[in-house]
Amino acid sequence: MTQEGLEKFIIKQGWSMFGIVPFEVARKNLEKHEKVFQKWIENGFGADMDYLKKMQKDRYHPERKLADVKSVIVLGANYYSGDNSRDNSEDNRPINGPNNSPFNCGKVARYARGRDYHKILKKKLIELSDFLKFENPQAETYVSVDSRPSVDRVLAECAGLGFFGKNTCIIDPSRESFFFIASVLTNLDLKPTEVRHMPNCGDCQKCINFCPTGALVAPGVLDARKCISYLTIENKGGIPENLRSKIGNRIFGCDACQEVCPFNVGRAHKQQITIDKLKLEYGKGDCLDLCEIFLIKSDDEFTKKFAGTPLMRAKRRGLLRNACVVAGNSGNTMLIPHLEQFIKSTSDEMLAEHATWAILKLKNLK
């Protein structure tokens, strides 16, 4: 197998970027980041995501998954999309719609607007793995797309895809940070790609200052307990009342810390999504109608509507909870009857409390 042949195959698959790093080089960085992770967990910043701690050894010691690993192929796939429902210049308005008008839809984080990236990218990784094994029958591989026990961001930094920003994202200084990361471990001794010199965030504090809930408690340190992405996706309980107003119109995830990053402003929109099913027209798009969410009566109905998209992660209960919070922040008193009807139809005390909070907030506007 030639390096040129491998690179051509990767490009043909549609990846936006890639890098190859010897595992021995990556190992040193993994050791450093494991210590950082351990301190992060000890500080309670992982919220109730206990699975992260349970997966720690596998995440920071990939040799547990592939004993003879020699090389790591790290790949990136752009997912940036503009907004169909509003002009991009309005992206950073956290609560009201254009011209401060009321709204009745919830904003979806860019990564979740297309089809479920886990399935799409894993399929491509398996194809890449099969290619390696076809070219070299002795090849062994282990593939990872976010959900498996691997620290793809650390591997991406090692492979030269970018640097860790103060917002904890991997930033490609020549492109942007709106890209998925995936990796292939292999026992093949592949030629490393050229290591690029990386800048850093310097004195910039925009992401830290702009975070609606103050979740970025220090450069590169995220307190998940305050993070809107955690609160609206991973969190299975209620959203703390003191944080609800700060969530604004974000019904699933948050892009705030990336939207203000100087490495993204004026640059991110120029990047193309080269894997079609990651485009928003293949998923549920950038905005969810709140009234439609309140009408979802069962888990089966929820699954039928959102199957195959990242929105499944929040489950019906989580999305309804989020819809209540967004409705309360909307300034749209016409949503009150929908919230009242929703309270009558649910036996879930947590959801009813969130809907009641929203109604009271909207009535205070009158």
For each residue, the residues with C-beta under 8 A, 3 or more apart:
1: 5 6 132 135 136 188
2: 5 6
3: 6 7 190 191
4: 7 8
5: 1 2 8 9 135
6: 1 2 3 9 10 131 132 135 190
7: 3 4 10 11 18
8: 4 5 11 12
9: 5 6 12 13 128 131
10: 6 7 13 15 18 73 75 128
11: 7 8 14 15
12: 8 9
13: 9 10 124 127 128
14: 11 77 124 274 275
15: 10 11 18 75 76 77 124 274 275
16: 76 77 78 175 179 271 272 274
17: 75 76 161 172 175 179
18: 7 10 15 73 74 75 76 159 161 193
19: 73 74 156 159 160 161 193
20: 71 72 73 74 159 190 191 192 193
21: 25 26 71 72 74 155 158 159 160 192 193
22: 25 26 70 71 72 192
23: 26 27 62 63 69 70 71 72 185
24: 27 28
25: 21 22 28 29 158 192
26: 21 22 23 29 30 62 72 154 155 158 159
27: 23 24 30 31
28: 24 25 31 32
29: 25 26 32 33 154 157 158
30: 26 27 33 34 60 61 62 151 154
31: 27 28 34 35 60
32: 28 29 35 36
33: 29 30 36 37 60 151 154
34: 30 31 37 38 56 60
35: 31 32 38 39
36: 32 33 39 40
37: 33 34 40 41 52 56 59 60
38: 34 35 41 42 56
39: 35 36 42 43
40: 36 37 43 45 46 221
41: 37 38 44 45 46 52 53 56
42: 38 39
43: 39 40
44: 41 47 225
45: 40 41 217 221 222 223 224 225
46: 40 41 49 50 52 53 224
47: 44 224 225 230 234 235
48: 235 236 237
49: 46 52 224 230 234
50: 46 53 54
51: 54 55
52: 37 41 46 49 55 56 59
53: 41 46 50 56
54: 50 51
55: 51 52 58 59 149
56: 34 37 38 41 52 53 59 60
57: 60 61 64
58: 55 61 62 64 65 149 150
59: 37 52 55 56 149 150 151
60: 30 31 33 34 37 56 57 151
61: 30 57 58 64
62: 23 26 30 58 65 66 69 72 142 150 185
63: 23 66 67 69
64: 57 58 61 67
65: 58 62 69 142 149 150 185
66: 62 63 69 140 141 142 185 186 187
67: 63 64
68: 140 187
69: 23 62 63 65 66 72 142 185 186 187
70: 22 23 186 187 188 189 190
71: 20 21 22 23 185 186 188 189 190 192
72: 20 21 22 23 26 62 69 155 158 159 183 184 185 186
73: 10 18 19 20 128 159 183 184 186 190
74: 18 19 20 21 152 155 156 158 159 161 181 182 183
75: 10 15 17 18 125 181 182 183 184
76: 15 16 17 18 156 161 172 179 180 181 182
77: 14 15 16 117 121 179 180 182 273 274 275 278
78: 16 175 176 178 179 271 272 273 274 278
79: 110 111 113 114 117 178 179 180 273 278
80: 110 176 178 179 268 269 271 273
81: 110 113 114 273 279 280 286
82: 88 269
83: 86 87 88 90 91 107 286 287
84: 280 285 286 287
85: 105 285 286 287
86: 83 90 91 97 98 287
87: 83 90 98
88: 82 83 91 269
89:
90: 83 86 87 93 97 98
91: 83 86 88 255 259
92: 210 256 259 260
93: 90 96 97 98 100 248
94: 212 246 248 249 250 256
95: 245 248 249 329 331
96: 93 100 101 102 103 249 331
97: 86 90 93 100 101 102 103 249
98: 86 87 90 93 101
99:
100: 93 96 97
101: 96 97 98 331
102: 96 97 330 331 332 333 334
103: 96 97 249 330 331 332
104: 289 290 291 327 330 332 334 335
105: 85 249 287 288 289 290
106: 249 250 251 252 287 288 290 293 322 323 326
107: 83 248 249 250 251 252 286 287
108: 112 113 251 252 253 284 285 286 287 288 311
109: 112 113 229 250 252 253 254 255
110: 79 80 81 113 178 255 286
111: 79 117 178 180 253 310
112: 108 109 252 253 283 309 310 311
113: 79 81 108 109 110 279 280 283 284 285 286
114: 79 81 117 273 277 278 279 280 281 282 283 309
115: 119 120 277 278 282 283 308 309
116: 119 120 308 309 310 312
117: 77 79 111 114 120 121 145 146 180 278 310
118: 121 122 145 146 147 310
119: 115 116 122 123 308
120: 115 116 117 123 124 275 277 278
121: 77 117 118 124 125 145 180 182 275
122: 118 119 125 126 143 145 182
123: 119 120 126 127
124: 13 14 15 120 121 127 128 182 275
125: 75 121 122 128 129 143 144 145 182 184
126: 122 123 129 130 143
127: 13 123 124 130 131
128: 9 10 13 73 124 125 131 132 143 184
129: 125 126 132 133 139 141 143 184
130: 126 127 133 134
131: 6 9 127 128 134 135
132: 1 6 128 129 135 136 139 141 184 186 188
133: 129 130 136 137 139 141
134: 130 131 137
135: 1 5 6 131 132 139
136: 1 132 133 139 188
137: 133 134
138: 187 188
139: 129 132 133 135 136 186 187 188
140: 66 68 186 187
141: 66 129 132 133 184 185 186 187
142: 62 65 66 69 184 185 186
143: 122 125 126 128 129 148 182 183 184 185
144: 125 148 149 150 152 182 183 184 185
145: 117 118 121 122 125 148 152 180 182
146: 117 118 152 180 181 182
147: 118
148: 143 144 145
149: 55 58 59 65 144
150: 58 59 62 65 144 155 183
151: 30 33 59 60 154 155
152: 74 144 145 146 155 156 181 182 183
153: 156 157 164 168 169 170 181
154: 26 29 30 33 151 157 158
155: 21 26 72 74 150 151 152 158 159 181 183
156: 19 74 76 152 153 159 161 162 170 181 183
157: 29 153 154 161 162 163 164 170
158: 21 25 26 29 72 74 154 155
159: 18 19 20 21 26 72 73 74 155 156 193
160: 19 21 193 194 195 196 198
161: 17 18 19 74 76 156 157 170 172 181
162: 156 157 170 171 172 173 177 198
163: 157 170 171 173 198 199 200
164: 153 157 168 169 170 171 220
165: 168 169 170 171 177 201 207 220 261 263
166: 201 204 205 207 208 216 219 220
167: 177 207 208 216 222 257 258 261
168: 153 164 165 216 220 221 222
169: 153 164 165 177 257 258 261
170: 153 156 157 161 162 163 164 165 177 181
171: 162 163 164 165 176 177 261 263 264
172: 17 76 161 162 175 176 177 179 263
173: 162 163 198 199 263
174:
175: 16 17 78 172 179 267 268 271
176: 78 80 171 172 179 258 263 264 267 268 271
177: 162 165 167 169 170 171 172 258 261 263 264 268
178: 78 79 80 110 111 258 264 268 271
179: 16 17 76 77 78 79 80 172 175 176 271
180: 76 77 79 111 117 121 145 146 278
181: 74 75 76 146 152 153 155 156 161 170
182: 74 75 76 77 121 122 124 125 143 144 145 146 152
183: 72 73 74 75 143 144 150 152 155 156
184: 72 73 75 125 128 129 132 141 142 143 144
185: 23 62 65 66 69 71 72 141 142 143 144
186: 66 69 70 71 72 73 132 139 140 141 142 190
187: 66 68 69 70 138 139 140 141
188: 1 70 71 132 136 138 139
189: 70 71
190: 3 6 20 70 71 73 186
191: 3 20
192: 20 21 22 25 71 195
193: 18 19 20 21 159 160
194: 160
195: 160 192
196: 160
197:
198: 160 162 163 173
199: 163 173 202
200: 163
201: 165 166 204 219
202: 199
203:
204: 166 201 207 262
205: 166 208 209 219
206: 209 210 260 261 262
207: 165 166 167 204 210 211 216 256 257 258 260 261
208: 166 167 205 211 216 218 219 257
209: 205 206
210: 92 206 207 256 257 259 260
211: 207 208 214 215 216 256 257
212: 94 228 246 247 248 254 256
213: 226 227 228 231 243 246 247
214: 211 217 226
215: 211 222 223 224 225 226 227 228 230
216: 166 167 168 207 208 211 219 221 222 223 257
217: 45 214 221 222 223 226
218: 208 221
219: 166 201 205 208 216
220: 164 165 166 168
221: 40 45 168 216 217 218
222: 45 167 168 215 216 217 227
223: 45 215 216 217 226 227
224: 45 46 47 49 215 227 230 234
225: 44 45 47 215 230
226: 213 214 215 217 223 231 243
227: 213 215 222 223 224 230 231 254
228: 212 213 215 231 232 246 247 250 253 254 256
229: 109 232 233 234 253 254
230: 47 49 215 224 225 227 233 234 235
231: 213 226 227 228 235 239 240 243 247
232: 228 229 235 239 247 250 251 252 253 254 314 318 322
233: 229 230 252 253 313 314 318
234: 47 49 224 229 230 313
235: 47 48 230 231 232 239 318
236: 48 315 317 318
237: 48 350
238: 321 350 353 354
239: 231 232 235 243 244 247 321 322 325 354
240: 231 243 244
241: 244 357
242:
243: 213 226 231 239 240 246 247
244: 239 240 241 247 325 328 329 354 357
245: 95 248 328 329 361
246: 94 212 213 228 243
247: 212 213 228 231 232 239 243 244 250 322 325 326 329
248: 93 94 95 107 212 245 326 329
249: 94 95 96 97 103 105 106 107 326 329 330
250: 94 106 107 109 228 232 247 253 254 322 326
251: 106 107 108 232 288 290 293 319 322 323 326
252: 106 107 108 109 112 232 233 288 310 311 314 319 322
253: 108 109 111 112 228 229 232 233 250
254: 109 212 227 228 229 232 250 257
255: 91 109 110 258 259
256: 92 94 207 210 211 212 228 259 260
257: 167 169 207 208 210 211 216 254 260 261
258: 167 169 176 177 178 207 255 261 264 268
259: 91 92 210 255 256 264 265
260: 92 206 207 210 256 257 264 265
261: 165 167 169 171 177 206 207 257 258 264 265
262: 204 206 265
263: 165 171 172 173 176 177 267
264: 171 176 177 178 258 259 260 261 267 268
265: 259 260 261 262 268
266: 269
267: 175 176 263 264 270 271
268: 80 175 176 177 178 258 264 265 271
269: 80 82 88 266
270: 267
271: 16 78 80 175 176 178 179 267 268
272: 16 78
273: 77 78 79 80 81 114 276 278 279
274: 14 15 16 77 78
275: 14 15 77 120 121 124 278
276: 273 279 282
277: 114 115 120 282
278: 77 78 79 114 115 117 120 180 273 275 282
279: 81 113 114 273 276 282 283
280: 81 84 113 114 283 285 286
281: 114 285
282: 114 115 276 277 278 279
283: 112 113 114 115 279 280 308 309 310 311
284: 108 113 288 306 309 311
285: 84 85 108 113 280 281
286: 81 83 84 85 107 108 110 113 280
287: 83 84 85 86 105 106 107 108
288: 105 106 108 251 252 284 292 293 311 319 323
289: 104 105 292 293
290: 104 105 106 251 293 294 323 326 327 330 335 338
291: 104 294 295 335 338
292: 288 289 295 296
293: 106 251 288 289 290 296 319 320 323
294: 290 291 320 323 338 339 341 342
295: 291 292
296: 292 293 301 302 305 316 319 320
297: 301 345
298: 301 302 316
299: 302 303 315 316
300: 303 304
301: 296 297 298 304 305 316
302: 296 298 299 305 306 315 316 319
303: 299 300 306 307 312
304: 300 301 307
305: 296 301 302
306: 284 302 303 309 311 312 319
307: 303 304 312
308: 115 116 119 283 312
309: 112 114 115 116 283 284 306 312
310: 111 112 116 117 118 252 283 313
311: 108 112 252 283 284 288 306 314 319
312: 116 303 306 307 308 309 315
313: 233 234 310
314: 232 233 252 311 318 319 322
315: 236 299 302 312 318 319
316: 296 298 299 301 302 319 320
317: 236 320 321 348 350 351
318: 232 233 235 236 314 315 321 322
319: 251 252 288 293 296 302 306 311 314 315 316 322 323
320: 293 294 296 316 317 323 324 342 346 351
321: 238 239 317 318 324 325 350 351 354
322: 106 232 239 247 250 251 252 314 318 319 325 326
323: 106 251 288 290 293 294 319 320 326 327
324: 320 321 327 328 339 342 351 354 355 357 358
325: 239 244 247 321 322 328 329 354 357 358
326: 106 247 248 249 250 251 290 322 323 329 330
327: 104 290 323 324 330 332 335 338 339 355 358 362
328: 244 245 324 325 354 357 358 359 361 362
329: 95 244 245 247 248 249 325 326 361
330: 102 103 104 249 290 326 327 335 362
331: 95 96 101 102 103 362 365
332: 102 103 104 327 335 362
333: 102 336 362 363 365 366
334: 102 104 337
335: 104 290 291 327 330 332 338 339 358 362
336: 333 339 340 359 362 363
337: 334 340 341
338: 290 291 294 327 335 341 342
339: 294 324 327 335 336 342 343 355 358 359 362
340: 336 337 343 344 355 359
341: 294 337 338 344 345
342: 294 320 324 338 339 345 346 351 355
343: 339 340 346 352 355 356 359
344: 340 341
345: 297 341 342
346: 320 342 343 351 352 355
347:
348: 317 351 352
349: 352 353
350: 237 238 317 321 353 354
351: 317 320 321 324 342 346 348 354 355
352: 343 346 348 349 355 356
353: 238 349 350 356 357
354: 238 239 244 321 324 325 328 350 351 357 358
355: 324 327 339 340 342 343 346 351 352 358 359
356: 343 352 353 359 360
357: 241 244 324 325 328 353 354 360 361
358: 324 325 327 328 335 339 354 355 361 362
359: 328 336 339 340 343 355 356 362 363
360: 356 357 363 364
361: 245 328 329 357 358 364 365
362: 327 328 330 331 332 333 335 336 339 358 359 365 366
363: 333 336 359 360 366
364: 360 361
365: 331 333 361 362
366: 333 362 363
